[in-house]
């Protein structure tokens, strides 16, 4: 009867253990200079947020597009809108505004890079004025011998001109905005018994008729004010938001980014076919011109 080769099995296990210890503890694999497409989902979100913050500071849209292309997203605009919805849901509203602004800029194709102000013309004018010569004497004056005029020393003036040319004037960095103010293009009364009582529905579109996520809506009434955002119910629409109105209360609605004001809003009283009454709702539609 053959003896089981325990020595070979022990050697294999010992070699496997030494290999794992070397690869995990002594010399683990280090990934260096990897592409952003290889990042985890949460790291990709952080990368997009950094791109949005950079665009908000510089307004350089082509650079932001080139950086987003490294992530390999199928549709960068939809991906940014989805990330903005997640940021709003987690309460990070300031960061969500930056991401939404970048998504709108990508869709509209606007670039807000400011050109530097040049002072070369001013320097040229200074040199010309400093090196001007005296006009010739009138022809009717008798000819006289005069001392030869000495040339004007322009060394100091030229140095001043170089300083003016080399020192740029400060320019103001343009900050991207979410676009033109919104117009109230629709205000409808909704009598649907399947909806919650007093439901105020708000839809927000850009100039291309695409819904905008992360838009802040301000609703006020006699004794208070509240804010709510679009994009929290993506199953209905990225630009959709709703609010429950109380009966016998008059509301005013506007967008924080600038819009027409919908005033004197009160939940209407509706009636079913059987004669029963219920509290209806209102649907508002805002769109960029």
Buried (B, 14 or more C-beta within 10 A) or exposed (E): EEEEEEEEEEEEEEEEEEEEEEEEEEEEEEEEEEEBEEBEEEEBBEBBBEBBBBBBEBBBBEBBBEBBEEBEBEEBBBBBBBBBBBBBEEEBBEBBBBBBBBBBBBBBEEBBEEEEEEBEEEBEEBBEEBEEEEEEEEEEEEEEEEEEEEEEEEEEBBEBBEEBBEEEEEEEEEEBBBBBBBEBBEEEEBBEEEBEBBBBBBBBBBBEEBBBBBBBBBBBBEEEEEEBBBBBEBEEBBBBBBBEBEEEBEBBBBBEBEBBEBEEBBBBEBEEEEEEEBBBBBBBBBBBE
